[in-house]
Each structure stands twice: as C-alpha cells, then as structure tokens.
Amino acid sequence: MLGYGTSPIELMASDAMLRGEIFCEHFVYSASWIAGTATALAASATVEAQINITGDADFVIQELNLTSWSALAIPTIADLGVNEEAVMPDFLIMIVIAGSGRQIMNVAQPVANVCGSHQINMVPGRLPMPKLVQSSNAISCVLTNRTAVAPNRVDLSFIGFKVFYQGGNRQQIFHVL
C-alpha cells in the first residue's frame, strides 16, 4: 500500500500546488443512514444514500471510514464472543461514481474489506490509490444490513481534499477528462 502523499494523484496535486496552478484543502464528504429518515438502514435492508460533490472543486478521496451507532448512542459492533474483539458491523457496501457510472468495486463488499474505522480498530481506511472525483458529480453509496438489528445511525466518510483550480486545469494536471 502506498504511504501518505506518494500516489501519482497526490504527487501531481502537490506539484501543481507548488506551481500555483491549484489550491488543495482538506475536506470530508459523508453519507448517513439515520433512523427515522428516508435513509434509515433497517434490519436486513438495502438502502442508498447520495453524496453530491459541490461544483466549486474536484475532490480526491484518500480514505473511507465507517461508524455505526445503536439507539443507546454506543458503537454498533459485531462481537466475536470468544475473544471479545470488536469488528466492523455486518454490512455490505457498493459505491458508484454516479456521473461516470463507474463502480468502485465489481460487487458489493463487506465494509471491513473497504472501510476503516477509528471507532472500532483505530485504523483508517486508506485507499491503495486515491480517487479523483470531478466537481458537480454524485457518489451513490449503497449499504446492505445483513443483521436482524437496525442501527440508529451509520456514517460513511470520504476523507481527502478539494482541488481548486487557479490557472491550471484538470486535464493538464491530472491527465484526465
């Protein structure tokens, strides 16, 4: 896995920022599944939440982290029983960059395979290759709860940085359309 700031996308952004072509700023986009709302994640349910990327800047995703809470405002975790170890909730996740229709995975994955959690294991879900998402785009996030218990709240955070263009453009800096 690449270390912080060593992926080609991060290196291109760093070089362009040093040349004054872009300005990068830390940012977090989140999707939430909250009890009592249209995105409530019921037991054995599959629910989609959308994240709208604003039109002011592109966004580079560096981490995916997930937290889940019970109705008692305590972390929702699966307990292995024998070793009393906390593990990620038993959810599946599917992520699609809606504007391009590009899925981030070919089938829904267990969240433990894709997301980190400071809540559960203090390990961030660092991506092996950060993902550039163009401005004015949407990210479709679908969670499937494979348990018989509905969480009170689930948050999926896309942690990274916004890219504000100041003389450069996406094509010349990142070599993409």
N, C-alpha and C positions, 0 to 999 in steps of 0.2 A: 504494500500500500504506500502511496506517496505521502510524504510529510507535508505539513502546512506550507503553502506557498510554492510548492515545487511542481505542480501540474502545469502543462502548457498553457491552459487558460489563465491561471493565476500569474504565470510569468509574463504572458502577453499583456495582461492588465497592468501589472507592475511597471513594465517598460513604458507602456503608453501613458501611465500616470506620471512617471518621471519626465517624460517629454512634454507634459502639459496638454495632452490630447483628450484625456478623460480625468474624471474625479471619481474615486471609489469610496463608498461609505457603507459601513456595516449595516445590515438590515435583517429583519426576521419577518417572514410571511407565515401565517398559521391557518390551519383548518381546525375547526372544533365541532365535536359531536356532543351536544348538551341536552340532557333530559328535559322534557317539556317543550322542546323546539322541533322544527321540521327536520333537524339533523340528529335527533336522538337515536342512539345506537341500541336498539332493543336486543334482548336475548335472541340468539340465532338469526339475527337480521343482517342485511347488507344495505349500507347507506352511503350515498355520495355527498361530498362537500366540495365546493369550488373555491379556489383562491384566484382572485383577479390581480394580475400584475399591473401596476399602475403604468400610465403612459409616459411618465416623466423619465424613466430609466430602465435599462435592461437589468436583469437580476442573475447573479451567479450563485447557484446552490452549492454549498460546501458540506453541509451536514443535514441529516434528517433525524429528528429526535421525537419520541412519543412519550406522553404521560397519560395516565388513566386514573380516575378517582371514583371512589364509591360514594354512595349517598351520605355517608358519615364523614366525608371530606378526608378520607385516608387513601393512600395509594392503592389502586386495584392491581394486585399481583397474583400470579399463579403460584401456589405454594407446593413445592415438591414433597412436603411432608416428612420424608426420611431425614434429609439434611437441613431442613428449614431454610432452604435457599429461595430467594426471590428471583423470579424470572419474568420475562415480558408477558403481558396478557395474551391470551389465545385468540388473536385477531389475524385475519389475512388483510393484505393491503395491495391495491392496484393503483398505480399513478400514471396518468396520461397528460402530456402537454397538449391541451385542447386545441390550440390554434394550429399546430402542426399535425395533430393526431398521433404523435409519437408516444408509444407506451414506453415507460422506463423499464418494464420487465415483460416477459412474454406471457406469464400467467400470474395470478395473484400469489403473493408470497407471505409466509409468516412474518409478522412485524419484527420479530427477533432477527431475521435474516437481513433486514433492510435498515431498521431504525436503531439508534442508540437511545439511552435513557439515563439522564443524570439522576432521575428519581429511583431507578431500580439498581443499576450497577455502576453508576458514575462514569460510564463510557459513552462519549459522544458518537453519534452515527456518522462518522466521517466517510464521505463518498470516495471511492477509489479514483474517480475522475469527476471533478466539479462539472456542473451542467449549466450552460448559458441558456437563459430563457429570455426571449425578446420581450420588450415592453408591450403593453396593451394585449397581453396574452392571458390565458387562464390555465390553471393546473387543476385537473379533476382528480380528486382523492377519494377512493372507494375503500371503506373498511367493512369487513365481514366479521361479526362477533360469533365465534364458534363455541360460545359457552351458553349456559342456561341463566346467566345473570347479566342484567343490563347495568353498565357503568353510569354514573351520574354525569361524568364529563371525561372526554378524551380530547387531547390536543396533539396535533401533529405540527411540528415546527420545521420550516425550511430556513436554515440559517446560512447566511452568506453575505453578499454585498451587492449594492446597487452600483450600476455603471452609468455615470452622467457624461455624455459626450460634449467636449469643449473644443472642437476643431478637428478631431478625428472622427471616424465613423466605424460602425460595426464591421463592415466588410474589410477595411484596411487593417483594423486592429486584431480582430479575431478570425479573419479569413472565412467568414460565413455570410449567408444571405440575410 
